[in-house]
Amino acid sequence: MSWFPSADARIFCAAVNYAAHRDEMGRGETGAHPMLFLRTPSSLVRAGEPIVKPGNSDCLDYEGELAVVIGREGRHIPRARALEHVGGWTCFMDGSVRDWQRHTAQFTPGKNFDCSGSIGPALVPPDAFGDWRAHRLTTRVNGTLVQETETALMLFDVETLIAYISGFTRLRVGDVIATGTCAGVGEKRQPPLYLLPGDVVEVEVSGLPLLRNPVVAED
């Protein structure tokens, strides 16, 4: 069944949550707490719908991720019970407009262009997905593999992310936590590999349906 977050869902995104991506971005040592930013539902499209390359930037980058969707609300959730609050799992493409992302120290502009990322296509329940650490995440652009990792290599695991976020806000049913991307982003390739109109980007996590989107120019 097709799934997409509601208009009032909060989308919490973990940044630099794999060591290899942290290193390629030159972020230095990992801090004591997860680095987080928010995306709006309007910044995402469904599987199969076009991702929009903005007219005022040529730096739209891909970031394939595993996303967890909250199925039971909670505040101050203990890490040991965090997975009890998971309603399902899905794929996430955290499209990033890099030049706007670097305007200041805050990520918000570059992460929230309308229709710049995607999520879906389906929400797979925890029993069907199994251990989140036992999966492989891959991203392809026009059929070429550009990112690949084991999900177990996250710096801050899913349980930690749920516990930490619920420490400052009540997690609600339908909220999304995108768990971060791995190495291989387009900005750090030589030459850079940014998404262009006509491209197709695919994010796949073993055990989940493929997230596939074409890229179009802003009208």
C-alpha distance (Angstrom), angle and dihedral (degrees) to the residues before:
residue distance angle dihedral
M1 . . .
S2 3.80 . .
W3 3.80 114.5 .
F4 3.81 134.3 -168.9
P5 3.82 130.7 167.2
S6 3.78 118.0 -99.1
A7 3.79 121.1 -108.7
D8 3.80 91.4 -102.5
A9 3.82 97.2 46.9
R10 3.79 117.7 121.1
I11 3.80 114.1 -132.2
F12 3.79 111.1 -155.3
C13 3.80 114.5 -168.7
A14 3.79 127.0 -162.4
A15 3.80 113.4 -142.5
V16 3.82 126.9 -150.2
N17 3.81 91.6 -0.1
Y18 3.82 97.0 153.3
A19 3.80 120.5 65.4
A20 3.80 95.2 -134.4
H21 3.81 91.4 53.1
R22 3.80 91.1 45.0
D23 3.79 88.9 53.6
E24 3.82 96.0 46.4
M25 3.83 89.0 51.3
G26 3.82 91.7 49.5
R27 3.79 93.6 -123.5
G28 3.80 97.7 147.6
E29 3.77 122.7 -145.9
T30 3.79 120.6 -1.7
G31 3.80 113.9 -107.2
A32 3.77 127.9 -129.7
H33 3.81 93.9 -96.2
P34 3.81 135.7 42.8
M35 3.80 117.9 -91.0
L36 3.80 107.3 -126.0
F37 3.79 139.6 -176.6
L38 3.82 133.9 173.5
R39 3.79 131.1 -118.5
T40 3.78 126.0 -164.5
P41 3.81 122.3 -128.7
S42 3.83 88.7 -120.1
S43 3.82 88.9 63.4
L44 3.82 89.2 65.1
V45 3.79 136.4 67.5
R46 3.79 131.7 -161.1
A47 3.79 124.0 -99.7
G48 3.78 110.0 -75.3
E49 3.79 94.4 20.9
P50 3.82 119.1 112.3
I51 3.77 121.6 -92.3
V52 3.80 107.9 -140.2
K53 3.80 121.1 -129.6
P54 3.81 103.9 -148.3
G55 3.78 120.0 -119.1
N56 3.80 93.0 -133.3
S57 3.81 97.4 55.4
D58 3.80 139.2 45.2
C59 3.81 93.1 -166.7
L60 3.82 105.3 87.2
D61 3.81 105.6 148.3
Y62 3.81 131.8 -169.4
E63 3.81 125.1 -125.6
G64 3.80 118.2 179.0
E65 3.80 116.1 -155.1
L66 3.79 146.8 166.8
A67 3.80 112.6 -117.3
V68 3.80 129.3 -160.1
V69 3.81 121.6 -154.0
I70 3.79 120.8 -151.2
G71 3.79 115.3 -119.8
R72 3.80 100.4 175.4
E73 3.77 124.6 37.4
G74 3.77 122.1 -124.1
R75 3.78 147.6 156.7
H76 3.82 125.9 -148.4
I77 3.80 90.1 9.4
P78 3.82 112.3 -170.4
R79 3.78 112.7 -121.8
A80 3.81 90.1 -125.0
R81 3.83 90.3 60.6
A82 3.79 98.8 36.0
L83 3.80 96.9 107.3
E84 3.81 89.9 57.3
H85 3.81 85.8 72.6
V86 3.81 95.3 55.4
G87 3.80 114.8 110.3
G88 3.78 97.2 179.1
W89 3.79 150.5 -40.0
T90 3.79 133.2 -109.1
C91 3.82 143.2 162.2
F92 3.79 122.8 -90.7
M93 3.81 133.2 -163.9
D94 3.79 108.3 -160.0
G95 3.79 97.9 -160.6
S96 3.80 108.1 -160.0
V97 3.79 127.6 -162.2
R98 3.78 95.3 -150.4
D99 3.80 102.6 -164.3
W100 3.81 91.3 50.8
Q101 3.80 89.9 44.2
R102 3.83 88.3 59.0
H103 3.81 96.9 48.6
T104 3.83 88.3 99.3
A105 3.79 138.1 -9.2
Q106 3.82 88.8 -84.8
F107 3.82 118.6 87.4
T108 3.81 97.8 -153.3
P109 3.84 102.1 103.5
G110 3.79 96.3 47.5
K111 3.79 92.9 46.1
N112 3.80 99.1 48.7
F113 3.78 110.0 52.5
D114 3.80 107.9 138.3
C115 3.82 112.6 -91.2
S116 3.81 93.1 -2.7
G117 3.83 97.5 128.8
S118 3.78 138.8 30.9
I119 3.79 143.4 -144.8
G120 3.80 136.7 -166.6
P121 2.90 145.7 -16.1
A122 3.81 94.2 -162.6
L123 3.77 140.0 0.5
V124 3.81 109.1 -123.1
P125 3.82 114.8 -158.0
P126 3.80 120.1 -121.5
D127 3.81 95.2 -110.3
A128 3.80 91.3 55.3
F129 3.81 94.9 44.3
G130 3.79 96.3 45.9
D131 3.80 124.0 -171.7
W132 3.81 107.6 8.8
R133 3.81 89.6 -148.4
A134 3.80 92.9 61.6
H135 3.81 97.6 70.5
R136 3.79 140.7 92.0
L137 3.80 123.9 -132.7
T138 3.81 120.4 -153.4
T139 3.80 135.6 174.1
R140 3.80 125.3 -162.0
V141 3.80 131.1 -171.4
N142 3.81 114.3 -159.8
G143 3.80 88.6 -15.9
T144 3.82 95.0 -53.3
L145 3.79 117.7 121.0
V146 3.81 109.5 -119.7
Q147 3.82 104.1 159.9
E148 3.79 133.0 30.8
T149 3.79 134.2 164.2
E150 3.76 145.6 142.4
T151 3.81 110.4 -105.1
A152 3.81 89.4 -136.0
L153 3.82 88.4 72.9
M154 3.81 95.0 75.1
L155 3.80 113.2 130.0
F156 3.82 92.6 -143.7
D157 3.78 108.9 32.4
V158 3.79 126.3 -140.2
E159 3.79 93.3 -98.4
T160 3.79 91.0 53.4
L161 3.81 92.7 48.1
I162 3.81 92.6 51.4
A163 3.79 92.9 46.7
Y164 3.80 93.4 46.3
I165 3.81 96.6 46.9
S166 3.79 91.9 46.2
G167 3.80 87.0 55.4
F168 3.81 91.3 71.2
T169 3.82 102.9 27.1
R170 3.78 138.8 20.5
L171 3.77 107.0 -103.7
R172 3.80 109.9 -132.0
V173 3.78 131.9 -154.3
G174 3.81 107.6 -86.1
D175 3.79 96.6 25.7
V176 3.81 113.3 136.8
I177 3.79 129.6 -140.1
A178 3.81 114.0 -165.5
T179 3.78 105.3 -158.4
G180 3.81 100.9 -150.2
T181 3.78 139.4 -94.0
C182 3.79 132.0 -92.0
A183 3.80 133.2 -131.0
G184 3.79 122.6 -61.5
V185 3.80 102.7 68.0
G186 3.77 116.7 162.0
E187 3.79 96.7 -116.3
K188 3.80 92.3 64.3
R189 3.80 97.1 48.5
Q190 3.80 122.0 100.1
P191 2.96 105.0 -98.2
P192 3.83 97.5 18.4
L193 3.80 115.2 -106.4
Y194 3.79 107.8 -142.9
L195 3.79 123.9 172.6
L196 3.81 115.6 -98.5
P197 3.82 133.9 -173.2
G198 3.79 108.4 -78.3
D199 3.81 94.4 32.6
V200 3.79 122.8 120.6
V201 3.81 120.4 -146.4
E202 3.80 122.4 -163.2
V203 3.80 129.0 -170.3
E204 3.79 118.5 -168.4
V205 3.78 132.4 -179.8
S206 3.79 116.2 -174.9
G207 3.79 108.0 -106.3
L208 3.81 93.9 26.6
P209 3.81 131.9 87.4
L210 3.80 115.9 -98.5
L211 3.81 118.4 -93.3
R212 3.80 107.7 -144.1
N213 3.81 128.2 173.7
P214 3.80 136.4 169.1
V215 3.79 120.3 -137.0
V216 3.80 122.2 -127.1
A217 3.79 135.1 179.6
E218 3.79 120.1 -102.2
D219 3.78 111.1 -96.3
